[in-house]
């Protein structure tokens, strides 16, 4: 029996792309970096903002 690997993952769908674009625009990180953060953290907006700001300040 095979399960769908993308089931329940935050990295599937256009909603994640929209979230990544919004995060990149608001924090100044790249969309690629934003997608990585979403994969690592999930879709909690406050957590994403915190980590994106930390990432931006270190560069």
N, C-alpha and C positions, 0 to 999 in steps of 0.2 A: 504494500500500500504506500503510495507516494503523497506527501503533503505539499501544499503550495508554500514555498519558502518565503514568499513576499507577504503572506497572510499575517496581518497584525503589525507589520513593520511600518515605522513612520516614513521610510524612504520610498514608498510606492505612491504614485499619484501626483496629479498636478497641484494639489493643495500644498504639498511639500515644496514644490518649485516656487509657488507663490510666497510661501513662508520664507524660503531662502532668499528670494529677491527683496522682500521687505526687511529682513534682518540685515542683509548686505547694505541696503540703502540707508537704514537708520544708524548703522554702526561703522560703516566705512570698510568692512572686510569684503573679500571677494565672494561671489555667489558660490564658488567651489568650496571655499572655507566654510561658508554658511551651511552648505549641504552636509559637509563632514560633521559639523557640530550637531546638526539635527540627527544624523545617524548615531552619534555617540551619546547624546543627551536625551533625545526624544523631542517632543514638540512643546514642552513647557516654555512659554514665552519669557518669563522672568529669568529662568536659568540660561536660556539661549542668549539673552541680552547681557547678562553678567559675564558669561564666558567669551562672547564676541568682543566685549569691551576690554577684557583682559588680554585677549589675543591681539587686538589692535594696539594696545599700549605697549606690548612687548616687541612690536615691529618697528 
